[in-house]
Structures are given as structure tokens and as C-alpha cells.
Amino acid sequence: MKIKIVILFCILLNLCSCNLDSKKFGNKKLNDKDKLIDSISSLNIYKFVGKNVSEFLKDKNFSKYRKIYIISDKPSVASSLDVYYYGGIYIELIPKEFKYMNTFNEFGEWNIEDFKKEKIDKINIYKNDILIKSIN
């Protein structure tokens, strides 16, 4: 089972890091954006809306991240969690409201464990800092 997960993840990363402009499949052209959306959709990322951030981070398909950061849209106010993967891909997890973590910290030193308890309201998927898909 673990081998299948590793293979699926490797395929996802390979598709996402592909630098081809497009490739023909029959009469339809699929570019990198389409491949990325298809790959992520096949992993059922939609099921995490309304779930705790920790469930996303522990899921076998998404647990192999490189790093995670709490992001602030306003100075000293946390707004989302960015989960970075290889190939220029990152997924932004955005809660609707914060129940467990205090969002204000003038030094930007938020408690990541408290953030993991928050419920996901919106998921944004980026490739090389370009928004590919927004899910809510």
C-alpha cells in the first residue's frame, strides 16, 4: 500500500514539475495547469474543506511536504497556512475563523499546533506562485 502511495506521489510531482508548454492527447491539448488540476482532483483534495488542518497534513497523499508556514495578510495577523511541496507547488489552507489559535502576534510567532486544530474553509493550489485552483 505504501509503495502505491509513493508511486502516486512521484507521478504527481513529475506531472507538476514538467516544463513542457503542452502535449497533445488526441485532439485535446493538456498544459501543465490542466495536468496539475487533474492530478490533485484525483487525490480528492475537496474532502478537506470543513476538516481540521491536521487531517490534511496527516493524509497519506499530502503528508510529504517540504515545509509549512503560517502566513499573515496583515502585519502580525495570521491568515493561512502554506504547505510547500517540490516542483514549485504549494497549497494554502485558509480557515474561516480561528477558534484555537490567537491570530495576533506582533512578532509573528504563532503556535503551529493550535493552527492545526483549525477547520479548513478554503484551499488554494499554486504552481510557481500562480493560483491554479481555488476550492471552497
Secondary structure, DSSP 8 states (H G I E B T S, - for coil): -HHHHHHHHHHHHHHHH---S-EEETTEEE-HHHHHHHHHHHTTGGGGTTSBHHHHHHSTTT---SEEEEEEEETTEEEEEEEE-SSSEEEEEEESS-SSS--B-TT----HHHHTTSBEEEEEEEETTEEEEEE-
